[in-house]
Amino acid sequence: MNRSIRLTLIILLLVVILIFGLVVGRQMYLAGDRAPAPAPELAELNTYVYDQGRPLPEFVLLDENGDTVTRDDLKGHWTFAFVGYTSCPDVCPAAMANFRRTDNLIPDDLPQPDYLLVSADPERDTPEQLKRYLGFFGTNFHGLTGDLETLRAIAKSLNAVFVHREVDGELLVDHSGHFALLNPDGEMIAVFQPPHNPEDLAEAFERIYEWARANHARAS
């Protein structure tokens, strides 16, 4: 092989290597550009955000209208969820009031979330009772009631618990006081620890939504 042919082959080989390197580099760049951003750090807002949503168990329960509700009914919108009960003397009324104030603070250009009370006292929290109670707070306030063990499983998936105890013949219910946020896939994506401040809740929701929207755009 003469020198000119050898030189030509070397140049062609270098060109192939260069093109291959550019292609691989571009693919790595695009892959990096599409990688999901980590969950925002919102400790200053008493909020923990999961990098990936945590699914709820399958369930069949009743809402405040007596209609059947399943896990799929929680999809397609954002939902603040809270485990409590309508006869709660202190924690639950304060929680509902915080939700109502938060609802008024969320800007109109953001998705408007629902607010869900998961009953820890289904024997007394009939659909009719839930409707009377939740109707005071707004049309986007809803409830779940029904089988006790199913409600316990949902509470557990929201990192919450509740316990029944009887004192002087009266049923009391001890329950967790934090809020959870469900994303439009019906998965828990964040937890808000007390004390709850409506301004902080609204800010945390906006930041979580913007993060989730940016990640959705990256994946598209």
Buried (B, 14 or more C-beta within 10 A) or exposed (E): EEEEEEEEEEEEEEEEEEEEEEEEEEEEEEEEEEEBEEBBEBEEBBBBBBEEBBEBEEBEBBBBEEEEBEBEBBBEBBBBBBBBBBBBEEBBBBBBEBBBBBBEBBEEEBEEBBBBBBBBBBEEBBBEBBBEBBEEBBEBBBBBBBEBEBBBBBBBBBBBEBEEEEEEEEEBBEBBBBBBBBBBEBBBBBBBBBEBBBEBBBBBBBBBBEBBEEBEEEEE
